[in-house]
Amino acid sequence: AKTGKGIPDLLETILFIAHEHKLTFEPKAPSQAIIVETLKDKRGVVTSIIMQQGTLKTGDTVFAQSGETIKVKAILNDLGKPVREVMPSTPVQILGFTEIPEVGSLITADKQAVKEAVEKAKGPAAPAF
């Protein structure tokens, strides 16, 4: 990695695999991301996410698996610089949560998808006796 040897071959292999598996994304699909880290600092609750699908923009309203509705106040890239939008497989930090969300939970612009994720996390209902 330090010398850069083999990087062109690695990138070519990644592109080949992505082409073979038809890995694409729909930019107009509802945004969906997984929370990978959370913290609270002087800016408020800072949530690190990895986008899975769609496009997330500053000002968008998203729904958290915790039930919280969030208006995205800011999106910061890996260098801490503000960005206007983020696409899939991109790690970013977002500001806008009032409560610290659970790591591993889902955020999405599709309220129904959050409801389904909550139901799935609960598991099957216990039989009533």
LUMTI-78151 format. One line per 8 residues: number of its first residue (from 1); their letters; for each residue x, y, z of N, C-alpha, C, CB. Coordinates in steps of 0.1 Angstrom, whole numbers, plus 5000, padded with zeros to 4 digits. Each point is the difference from the previous one (the first is absolute). Glycine has a CB too. Example, Ala and Ser with C-alpha at 12.3 -4.5 7.8 and 13.67 -1.06 7.14 Angstrom:
BEGIN
1> as> 5132,4943,5078,4991,5012,5000,5009,5012,5000,4981,4988,5012 | 5015,5023,4981,5009,5011,5000,4992,5011,5008,5012,4994,4978
This chain:
BEGIN
1> aktgkgip> 5008,4988,5000,4992,5012,5000,5009,5013,5000,4982,4987,5012 | 5029,5012,4995,5008,5012,5000,5006,5003,4987,5005,4995,5023 | 4998,4995,4969,5007,5003,4987,4990,5002,4989,5019,4987,5007 | 4969,5008,4995,4989,5001,4989,5001,4989,4990,5001,5024,5003 | 5008,4966,5000,5001,4989,4991,4988,4991,5001,5025,5000,5003 | 4969,4997,4985,4989,4991,4999,4986,5008,5001,5014,4982,5010 | 4986,5030,4993,4988,5008,5001,4992,5000,4987,5011,5014,5018 | 4995,4989,4971,4993,4999,4987,4993,4987,4998,5016,5017,4991
9> dlletilf> 4991,4972,5012,4994,4986,4998,4988,4999,5010,5023,4990,4993 | 4979,5014,5019,4989,4999,5010,4988,5008,4995,5016,4997,5019 | 4985,5015,4976,4989,5008,4996,4994,4994,4987,5011,5020,5009 | 4997,4974,4983,4994,4993,4988,4992,4988,5004,5020,5008,4986 | 4985,4985,5024,4992,4988,5005,4987,5004,5006,5022,4988,5004 | 4978,5023,5004,4988,5005,5006,4990,5004,4990,5013,5008,5020 | 4991,4999,4970,4991,5004,4989,4995,4988,4992,5012,5021,4998 | 4996,4969,5000,4996,4988,4993,4989,4993,5008,5023,4998,4989
17> iahehklt> 4979,5000,5024,4991,4993,5008,4987,5008,5001,5018,4990,5014 | 4983,5023,4987,4987,5008,5001,4993,4999,4987,5011,5016,5016 | 4996,4984,4973,4993,4998,4987,4993,4987,4998,5017,5015,4990 | 4990,4974,5014,4995,4986,4999,4988,4998,5009,5023,4992,4995 | 4977,5014,5017,4989,4998,5009,4989,5011,4998,5016,4990,5017 | 4986,5018,4973,4991,5011,4997,4997,5009,5012,4990,4985,4982 | 5020,5019,5025,4999,5008,5012,4997,5014,4996,5015,4985,5014 | 4973,5019,4988,4996,5014,4997,4992,5005,5011,5001,4996,4975
25> fepkapsq> 4995,5017,5024,4991,5006,5010,4991,5009,4993,5017,4998,5018 | 4971,5004,4988,4990,5009,4995,5001,5013,5008,4985,4981,4992 | 5020,5030,5002,5002,5012,5008,4987,5006,5005,5020,5005,4986 | 4969,4992,5007,4987,5005,5005,4993,4991,5010,4998,5012,4978 | 5008,4977,5025,4994,4991,5010,5000,5007,5014,5007,4979,4987 | 4984,5017,5022,5001,5006,5013,5013,4998,5007,4975,4997,5002 | 5031,5013,5004,5013,4998,5006,4999,4990,5011,5006,5024,4994 | 5004,4968,5008,5001,4991,5011,5015,4998,5004,4979,4988,4991
33> aiivetlk> 5023,5012,5022,5013,4999,5005,5000,4993,5014,5006,5021,4989 | 5006,4974,5014,5002,4993,5013,5009,5009,5009,4998,4977,4989 | 4998,5024,5023,5008,5007,5010,5012,4992,5005,4979,5013,5007 | 5033,4992,4992,5012,4993,5004,5007,5006,5012,5003,4993,4976 | 4993,5019,5028,5006,5006,5011,4992,5012,5004,5023,4992,4994 | 4976,5011,5019,4994,5012,5005,5008,5006,5011,4977,4991,4994 | 5022,5023,5007,5006,5007,5011,4993,5013,5002,5022,4989,4995 | 4980,5017,5017,4994,5013,5002,5012,5009,5003,4978,4990,5009
41> dkrgvvts> 5022,5022,4985,5010,5010,5002,4994,5014,5000,5018,4985,4990 | 4990,5025,5008,4994,5014,5001,4990,5003,4988,5021,5007,5011 | 4980,4985,4978,4991,5002,4989,4987,4993,5002,5019,5001,4985 | 4980,4990,5025,4988,4992,5003,5004,4985,4998,4984,5020,4993 | 5005,4973,5003,5002,4986,4997,5006,4998,4986,4981,4994,5015 | 5030,5000,4984,5007,4997,4987,4999,4985,4997,5016,5020,5004 | 4978,4977,4985,4998,4986,4996,5007,4997,4988,4978,5001,5010 | 5031,4989,4991,5007,4995,4988,4992,4989,4993,5022,5005,5011
49> iimqqgtl> 4976,4996,4976,4992,4991,4993,5007,4995,4988,4979,5011,5008 | 5016,4978,4986,5005,4996,4987,4987,4998,4991,5021,4988,5009 | 4979,5020,4981,4988,4999,4991,4999,4987,4993,5002,5025,4996 | 4986,4970,5003,4998,4987,4993,4993,5002,4987,4998,4989,5022 | 4992,5020,4977,4993,5003,4988,4995,5014,4999,4994,4975,4998 | 5003,5029,4990,4994,5014,4999,5011,5011,5002,4978,4991,5008 | 5017,5021,4993,5008,5011,5002,4995,5008,5012,5006,5001,4975 | 5003,5003,5034,4996,5008,5012,5005,5014,4998,5000,4979,5015
57> ktgdtvfa> 4992,5031,4987,5004,5014,4998,4997,5007,5013,4995,4999,4976 | 5013,5012,5026,4998,5009,5011,4986,5005,4999,5025,5006,5002 | 4967,4994,5009,4987,5005,5001,4989,4989,4998,5009,5021,4991 | 4996,4967,5005,4990,4989,4999,4995,4996,5013,5012,4992,4980 | 4976,5002,5020,4994,4994,5012,5001,4985,5000,4984,5019,5002 | 5022,4975,5008,5001,4986,5001,4995,4995,5013,5020,5001,4986 | 4977,4986,5014,4994,4993,5011,5010,4990,5006,4976,5003,4991 | 5025,4997,5022,5009,4991,5007,4993,4988,5005,5015,5019,5006
65> qsgetikv> 4991,4970,4996,4994,4988,5005,4996,5002,5014,5015,4986,4985 | 4990,5024,5022,4996,5003,5014,4987,5007,5000,5024,5002,5006 | 4971,5002,4982,4987,5007,5000,5001,5015,4998,4991,4983,5014 | 5022,5022,4987,5002,5015,4999,5000,5004,4985,5014,4999,5021 | 4980,5013,4977,5000,5006,4986,5011,5011,5000,4975,4995,4997 | 5034,5004,4994,5011,5009,5000,5000,5008,4987,5013,4984,5014 | 4990,5029,4987,5003,5009,4989,5015,5001,5000,4978,5013,5000 | 5029,4982,4989,5014,5000,4999,5005,5015,4999,5000,4977,4988
73> kailndlg> 5007,5027,5023,5005,5014,5000,5013,5002,4993,4989,5002,5022 | 5019,4987,4978,5013,5001,4993,5005,4986,4997,5006,5022,5012 | 5002,4977,4977,5007,4988,4997,5014,5003,4998,4980,4990,4988 | 5029,5002,5019,5014,5002,5000,5007,4988,4995,4998,5016,5019 | 5012,4986,4972,5008,4989,4994,5010,4995,5010,4996,5009,4977 | 5013,4982,5018,5010,4994,5009,5011,5010,5005,4996,4979,4988 | 5004,5033,5005,5010,5010,5004,4993,5011,5009,5013,4996,4978 | 4974,5002,5025,4993,5010,5008,4995,5012,4992,5014,4993,5019
81> kpvrevmp> 4987,5006,4968,4995,5011,4991,4985,4998,4997,5024,5003,4990 | 4969,5008,5009,4985,4998,4997,4999,4996,4985,4994,5017,5017 | 4996,4974,4981,4996,4996,4986,4985,5002,4999,5020,4983,4998 | 4975,5019,4990,4986,5002,4998,4992,4987,4999,5005,5021,4989 | 5001,4969,5005,4993,4987,4999,5010,4988,5001,4983,5012,4985 | 5012,4977,5017,5008,4988,5002,4993,4988,4993,5010,5008,5022 | 4998,4984,4971,4995,4988,4992,5004,4987,5007,5000,5014,4979 | 4995,4975,5016,5003,4987,5007,5015,4997,5001,4978,4992,4991
89> stpvqilg> 5025,5000,5020,5013,4995,5004,5009,5011,5005,4997,4982,4983 | 4997,5030,5019,5008,5011,5005,4998,5002,5015,4999,5011,4978 | 5012,4989,5030,4999,5003,5014,5000,5015,5003,5011,4978,5005 | 4979,5026,5003,5000,5015,5003,4995,5001,5015,4995,5006,4975 | 5005,5006,5030,4994,5003,5012,4988,5010,4997,5022,4997,5013 | 4967,5001,4995,4989,5009,4998,4997,5006,5014,4991,4986,4980 | 5004,5026,5019,4995,5007,5012,4985,5002,4998,5022,5012,5004 | 4971,4987,5007,4985,5002,5000,4993,4992,5010,5002,5005,4976
97> fteipevg> 5004,4984,5030,4994,4992,5010,4999,5008,5013,5008,4979,4989 | 4981,5019,5019,4999,5006,5013,5004,4990,5011,4982,5015,4992 | 5015,4972,5005,5004,4989,5009,5011,4992,4993,4976,4999,5011 | 5032,4994,4997,5011,4992,4995,4994,4987,4995,5017,5010,5015 | 4983,4987,4971,4994,4988,4995,5009,4987,5003,4989,5014,4982 | 5005,4975,5016,5008,4987,5003,5008,4997,4988,4982,4992,5015 | 5031,5004,4987,5009,4996,4990,4994,4987,4993,5020,5010,5012 | 4981,4990,4975,4994,4988,4992,4986,5002,4996,5015,4986,5013
105> slitadkq> 4979,5025,4991,4986,5002,4996,4999,5007,4987,4993,5001,5024 | 4995,4999,4970,4997,5004,4987,4995,5015,5000,4995,4976,4993 | 5009,5032,4998,4993,5013,4997,4996,5000,4986,5013,5012,5018 | 4975,4993,4979,4996,5000,4986,4989,5011,4998,5005,4975,4998 | 4994,5029,4989,4989,5009,4997,4987,4994,4998,5017,5014,4989 | 4983,4972,5011,4987,4993,4999,4995,4995,5014,5008,4992,4977 | 4982,5015,5027,4995,4997,5014,4995,4985,5001,4993,5024,5002 | 5002,4971,4988,4995,4986,5000,5012,4990,5002,4980,5006,4985
113> avkeavek> 5031,4997,5009,5012,4991,5001,5005,5000,5015,5006,5005,4976 | 4993,5006,5031,5004,5001,5014,4990,4992,5008,5010,5023,4997 | 4977,4978,5000,4991,4992,5008,5002,4985,4998,4983,5018,4997 | 5020,4977,4991,5003,4986,4997,5013,4996,5007,4989,5002,4978 | 5021,5007,5023,5013,4997,5006,4998,4998,5016,5012,5012,4982 | 4979,4996,5023,4997,4999,5014,4993,4987,5003,4998,5025,5002 | 4992,4972,4990,4993,4987,5002,5009,4988,4998,4979,5011,4991 | 5030,4990,5000,5010,4989,4998,5009,4998,5012,4999,5004,4975
121> akgpaapa> 5005,5008,5030,5009,5000,5012,4993,4994,5012,5012,5020,4991 | 4975,4982,5010,4993,4994,5012,4999,4985,4999,4987,5021,5001 | 5014,4974,4987,4999,4985,4998,4985,4996,5001,5023,4997,5009 | 4975,4989,4989,4987,4995,5000,4993,5002,5014,5007,4983,4983 | 4980,5020,5017,4993,5002,5012,4999,4987,5008,4987,5019,4990 | 5014,4982,5023,4999,4988,5009,4985,4996,5000,5020,5007,5014 | 4978,4980,4986,4986,4995,5000,4993,5004,5013,5007,4981,4985 | 4980,5023,5014,4993,5003,5011,4993,4988,5006,4996,5023,4991
129> f> 5004,4975,5022,4994,4989,5007,4989,5004,5008,5021,4989,5001
